[in-house]
C-alpha cells in the first residue's frame, strides 16, 4: 500500500471517529420533551375540588446512599427510627430507584415523578452545568412554594441549588466531590437544624446529608464508620420528630427520610445492582398512627435481598406528597399515589385522588401514543390488546367507566381499576422514557465501523510483518475492544488484564525455553516468580461487581496488621527517595540531591500519616511514634503545602541546567546579532 493511500485512509478514519461519536451520542442522549407549565386543580374534571390535606409542612431529609438495610436490618444504627416504625408513627418502604443511580437523576425523579435519562449521568458531574435546571419544570417544590405563604429552605448537597436556582429563601450548599470528608459536610447541615425548627416562616425544608455516601465510597458498606454515621443520622431524625411533637407550628409537619440511591458491596453506585436500586423510604409523623398499626422492625431479609416491606417506585414520592400536602400532581409525573396513605380520607375522596393522578398520567400517555382515545368502550380482557397503546386505552376506558358508574357500581372496583391503569402506564412509560433514536445509533455504529476498517487497512501491511510480540499486542487490543460491547465485561475489566498478563508471561516462558540450549537454571524460569507476584496482585484488592466485598489483602489483612502496612509504605517511600536522589538532580552533588529528595519524601510521608490520622485513625493504632515532632501539631493544609513546596524545589533544581543552557544560548545569539 502506497504512503499516499495510507495517509488518506488515516485522515478519513480520524475524521469519521468524532462524527461517529457525535452521531451516536445524539441518538443515545436525547433531551426528553416535557409538558410545560404548572398543574392546577382547575385543570381536572373535578371542578377544582380537592381533598383536605393532613399536612401543611414537609421536612425532606435525604441521606445520600441510604440503602434499605441501613435502616431496617438488625445491623443498623437507626434505633429510634425503628422504634417509630414499630409504634406506627413511621411507615417504611423500599423505594425502587431506576438506573442510573446517580444523585442528580435521582433527585429529578423524586421531585418531578418522571424518569431521568442517562444524559443526567454526564450532567451530574458538570459542576457549572445549568442545562439540567428544573426551574422551568413542574415539581412538588414549585407547587409547594406556590401555596399561600410558601417558602422553601435547603441545606446540604448543592445539587439542589443547581436544579432549583432562585427557589430557596435560605440555603447553604456543600460540594459532594470531596469524599474523604465524613463529618464537616454533615455538620454544615446539622448546625442549621435547631434554629430552623424554631422558625415558622417556611413550609418546606430540604436536607441532603452526604457523609454516609462518602464512607461507602472510601471503605464500603461494612466500614467501621458506617454504624456511627447511621446513629448520627438517627439522632437528627429524633431531634426533628421530638420538635414536631412539641412545637405548635410543626404539629402538621411530615418528615420524610429517604435515600436518593443505595450502594453495592463495594460502596459504589451508578448501575443497576440490587443494592444500588434499593434505598430506604420512611414517612414519619405522630399523625400517621391512626392509619398505621405499626410494623415489625428490624427485619431479617432474605440473603442478597434489599426489598424490605412494600416496594414502591421512587417517582411515587411526588404524587404522594401532592396528596398529603394538598397541591396538584406535577404535570410530568409518572408516579402513582402510595395506597397506604389513602386511609386518611373517605372512599369518595380516595377515588377523586386516584382519578386525578390517573388523568395526569393519561396526558403523558397521549403525548407518547397520539391515537389513544379520550374514552371508549371497555374491553372485558385488556390483555388481548395488540400494543402498549391499545392496552393503556383499554385500561383507561375500564377505569373511567368504573368511576362514571359509581352510583351503580362498586367504589372498590373503581379504585382498583384506576390503580391498575396508573401502574401499567407507569411501567410502559418508564420502559419507553429513553426514546433512543435507533436510526442515529445505527449510523453512528456504521461510521465507527468504517473508521475501524480504514485504520486496519492502513495497519495491515505492518501486521503482516509483525513478530510474535506485535501479533500478541494486536490480539489483546482487538479482544479488549470486543469486551466493550458487554457491560458485564466492562465491570470486570481487570480480570481480562490478569488473564492477558498470565498468558503473556507463559508465552515468554516457553519462547525463552525453546531459544536456550544451556543447561542449569534457565532465564525463562524468571517468569515463575512474576506469575506468583501477579497472583498476589489479583487478591490484593477485590473490585468490580462479581467479587466486590470478598476478602482481600487491602481490606482484610493489612488493616488488621497495620505494622506490615506501614512497613510497606515506608519501603515504598524509601525506594522513591533512593531513585530520586540518583536521577532527579544529576548535575548536583550527591549531598544536595539526597537532601532535596529526602525533604520531598519526608514531607509527603508526613502528609500521608496526618491524613490517615483524620481519615482512618484505626490504621495508626499502636503506631503513635509515626506522629512526632512538628508533624504532630501541623495542620493538614500546612503539611500539604510543605509537600507541594518540596516538589516545586525539586522541579526547579531539575530544570536549572536546561534554563541555564537556554539562557546561555540566547545570550550568544544576541551577541552575534
Secondary structure, 3 states (H helix, E strand, C coil): CCHHHHHHHHHHHHHHHHHHHHHHHHHHCCCCCCCCCCCCHHHCCCCCCCCCCCCCEEEEEEECCCEHHHHHCCCCCCHHHHHHHHHCCEEEEEEECCCCCCHHHHHHHHHHCCCCCCHHHHHHCCCCCCCCCCCCCCCHHHHHHHCCCCCEEEEEECHHHHHCCCCCCEEEEECCCCCCCCCHHHHHHHHHHHHHHHCCCCCEEEEEECHHHHHHHHHCCCCHHHHHHHHHHHHHHHHHHHHHHHCHHHCCEEEEEECCCCCCCCCCCCCCCCCCCEEEEEEECHHHCCCCCCCCCCCCCCCCCCCCCEEEECCHHHHHHHHHHCCCCCCCCCCCCCHHHHHHCCHHHHHHHHHHHHHHHHHHHHHHCCCCCCCCCCCCCHHHCCCHHHHHHHHHHHHHHHHHCCCCCCHHHHHHHHHHHHHHHHHHHHHCCCCCCHHHHHHHHHHHHHHHHHHHHHHHHHHHCCCHHHHHHHHHHHHHHHHCCCHHHHHCHHHHHHHHHHHHHHHHHHHHHHHCCCCCCCHHHHHHHHHHHHHHHHCCCCCCCCCCCCCCHHHHHHHHCHHHHHHHHHHHHHHHHHHHHHHCCCCCCHHHHHHHHHHHHHHHHHHHHHHHHHHCHHHHCCCHHHCCCHHHHCCHHHHHHHHHHHHHHHHHHHHHHHHHHHHHHHHHHHHHC
